[in-house]
């Protein structure tokens, strides 16, 4: 809790101050930059609600309250949706209204989570000073991997936008902005499978029951692959209308319909990577989880330096992301086999 509180204060300060440079780093300029600054300045002030609300949900899940954790998140995003409509369409508050709706929605999730922890007597801010460093380091060491999984789409966004400025311009940036939202929905579903399997994998690892551990992991792989294929089919069938759903112009919507099948190719490979990474940080294989978390943007960066100049400009920006995710999945399979061999020898 103290780590969450301290980081919330730091992020509120730094994001509010560095609002403009961060947006420029993401490739924003002109009207997009002005709207982004308006949105982020509001979001930054509510960073504490978002961070603590998001951070408390795993506490609940790992205490056996998975249904309540789901309930708290559903109430939060339903609140967000309702307030989005009221603030943006009814009260005409624009992007600042949308940001305010997001903050309040996360605040509702935080409040419900706090009620659960207080009721279960699992909430405390007391910790001996002598243990702060050791406990904080153990949290951070394991948390780097799931943090990286959440950050990787944003790192990828920065890389893709910076290269798209060179080859495709604002139209390509607008196209990927919508595609990133669409694909992110699938990635979050896959992340949910990984996060849902993590407590059970951790439990069986602690009990040294490797048969049950492998069964849970196989179930997670199978379910994530099923969901990824199902999501790809839905996205492909509805590709002509996806851009319109996210408010894109007809021109950008046409481009999205043409480009999104390329990105869908990589989704099953992302499923493999997400489950393997979750399995690693659930079983004290932190180094392997770091590798899988951060190797994808590294592959992407290298491929974007090499492929677009040689084989076709902007189209190879899109394919570079797919190839990077395929290579990351192959790396995940290799590391998993190494770990399986070690466990069998033990």
N, C-alpha and C positions, 0 to 999 in steps of 0.2 A: 504493500500500500504506500509506503514512504517513497519507494522508487517511482511509482506511478505519479504521486503528488509532485515530487521534485521535477521529474521530466515534464509534467504538464506545465509547470511554471516556466521552465526554460523554453519549451516549445512555443508557448504563448508569446513570450518576449521576442524570440528570434524570428519566428514566422511573421509576426506583425511588423518588425523592423525590416526584415529582408524580403518582404512581400514582392516588391518590384523586381529585384535581381533574380529571385527564384522563378518567377513567371517568364522572364526573358530567357533564363536557362532552359525552360520547357519549350521555348520557341514562340512565345506569345508576343505580338506586337500590334500597334494600332488600336482599333476598337476592341479587339479580343483582349489586349493587355489592360485596357481601362475597366472592362467588365470583370476580368480576373482579379484585379486589385480590389474592386468593390466587394467581390465575393469572399476572397481570402482574408481581407481585413476583418470581416465579421466572423468568419470561421475561426480565425486565430484567437479571438476573444473568448470563444467557447471551447477551446482545445481541451481544457481540463475536464469538461463534461464528457467529451468524446473519448478521451484516453481512459479515464477512470471507468466509464460505462463499459467500454470494450474490454478493459482489463479485468473487470470483476466477473464477466461471464465465464471465463475458464475456471475461476475459483468455484463457481456454482457447479459447473459440469464435473469437475474432479472430486467434488463432495457428493456425487451421485444425483445431483439435481438437473439432469440433462433436459428433462421436459420443462422445468421452470426456467432454465437458461434460454431455451428456445422461445418460451412464452415472453420473457423480458425483451428479447430482440424483436419479436413480431410486434409487440405493443409499441416499441420504439419506432420501427419503420412505418407502421400504420399511422402513428401520430405525425411522422415526417410527411407522409403522403397527403394527409388531410390538411396540414398546415401549409404545405406547398401550394395546394389549390387556393386556400384562403388568402395567403400572403401575396402570391404572384398574380392570380387571376382576379380575385375579388377586391383586394386592397391595393393592387397594382404597385407592389413594392419591388418588383424586378428581381435581380440576382441577389440583392441583399436580403430580400424576403425569403428566397430559397435557402440561403445560408442560415438564416435565423430558424427556419423550419428544421433544418438538419441538426442544429445545436439543441433545440428543444427536444427533438426526437431522441437524441443520444442521452439527454438529461433524464428523460423518462425511463430509458433502459437502466441508467445508473441508479435511479431512485428505487426501482423494483428490485434490482440486484442487491442494493444495500438492505432493503427490508428482509430479503431472504437470509442474508448473512447475519443480520442482527437477531432474527428469529431463531436461527440455528446456533447462535452464540459462537460464530466463526469470524466475527469482525473484531479486530483489535489493532491499535497503533502502538502498543507497548512492545519494545524489543530492547534487550540489554545492549548498551553502547558497544561493548566488546565484540558482539556478534554481527554488527551492522555490515562491516566489510566483507566477512566470509559469506554471509547469507546473500548480500547484494551481488557478489561475484558469481555465486552459484546460479542465481536467477538470470543474470546477464549472459553467462556462458551458454546456457541452454536456450535462452530467448533470442539469441542472435539469428538462429536459423528461421524460426517462424516470423521474426521481424523482417528478415531478408525476403521470405516468400511474399509477405505483404508489400514489400518495397519494390520487388523485381519488376512488376508491371509498370511502375512509375519510372524506374531506371530505363526500362525498355522504351517507354514513351519519350524520354529525353533523347535517347540515342536515335530513335526513328524520326522524331521531329527535326533534330539537327541535320540529319542527312536528307530528309525530305525537303528542307528549305533549299538545299543545293540542287536537287534533281526535279522535284515536283511542285514546289511552291505552296501557297496557301491552300490551294484546292486539295493537295495530297494531305496536308496537315488536318484540314477539316474532315476529310474522308477517314483518316486513321482515328481522329477523336471519337467518331461514332463507332467505328469498329472496335476500338479499345473498350468502350462501354459495353458493347455487345459481348465480346469475348470475355470480358471481366466477369460477367454473370456466370459463364460456364466455369471459369477458374475458381470463383468463390464457392460454387457447388462442389467442385473437386476438393478444394481446401476444406470444406465442411466434412467430407468423408475422411480426409486425413486427420482432422482435429477430433472427429468422433471416434476414430479407432485408437487415437493416442493414449487415452487413459487405460484402455484394456491392454494395449501392447506394453505399456509401462508396468502395469500390475503383473502380467505374466512374466515379464522380464525380471522383475523383482523376486518373483517366486521361483525363478529358474525353470519355468514350465515352457520349454521351447516349442513343444508340440502345439499347445494352445496358442502361443504367440504366432506361430507360422499360419495356423488356421485363420486367426483374426486378420493377419496380413493378406492372406489369399482372398478372404472375403472382401477386404477393402479394395484390393486390386480389381477383383471381378466386378464389384458394384460401381467403382469409379469408371471402369471401361464401359460398362453398360450405360451409365449416365452420359459419358462423353459421346458415345455413338448416337444415343437418343437426342442429345442436344444438337449435335451436328446435323442430324436429319431435319430437326425442327428449324434450325437456322437456315439450312440450305433451301428448304421448301418455301420459307417466308422471306428469302433474301431480297426480293423486290420491294418489300414494304418495311424493312427494318429501319432504314434511314429516316423515313417519314415518322416512325414511332418516336425517334429521338430528335425530331424537329429539324432534320436536315432539309436543304433545298432539293428540288427535283434533280438538279445536276449532280449534286453530291450523292443523293440516293442512288442514282444510276451507277455511279462509280463504286459505291459500297456493294451493290448487287454483283458487280463484276469482280471485285477484289476479295470479298469475304470467303469464297470457296478456298482460296489459297490458304488463308489463316485456319480454316477448319481442319485442314490436313494435319496440323500440328496438335490438335486437341487430345487425341489418345496418348500421344507422347508426353504431353503435360500431365496427364493422369498418372502415368508411371512415375514421373519425376516427383509429383506432389506426395504420393503415398510413400515412396521410398524415403524421401526427405523426412516426413513425419515419423516414419519407423526408426530412422537413425537418431533423431533427437529425443525420441521416446525411450531409447535403449542405450543412452550414454555414448553414442557414436557422433559426438558433436563435430569433430573434424570433417567427417564424411558429409554431414548435413550442411556444413559451411560450403564445402566444395560444390555440392549440387545446387545450393541456393544461389551462389554468385557466379557459377561458371557460364550460365545461360547468357547474361548480358555481355560477358567477356567474349564468348563465341560470336554473339551478334555484332559486337563492335568490330572484331577482326574481319568477319565476313562482309560487313558494309564498307570497309575500306577496300576490300579486294574485288567483290563481285560487281557492284554497279558500274565502276569505270570500264570493266572488261566485257560485260555481257548485257547491258541494256538499261542503265539508269534506274528510274524509280521502280520499275517492276521488280528489279533485283533487291531493292530495299525490302519489299514485301517477302520475297523468297528467302532473304537472309534471316528473317525472324523465324521462318519455318525450319530452315536448316539448323539454326542454333538450338531450337527446341528438340529436334530429332537427335542431335549430337548430345545434348544434355541427358536425354532419356537413355541413350546408349551408355553414357557414363554411369548413370544410375544403376542400370542392369549389371554392369561390370563390378561396381562397388558392392552391390547386394550379393553377388556370387562370392566375392571375397569374404564378406561377413558370414555368409552361410557355411562356407568351408571351415572358417574358424570355429563356429559354434558346433559343427559336426565333430571336429577334432577334440573339442572339450567334452 
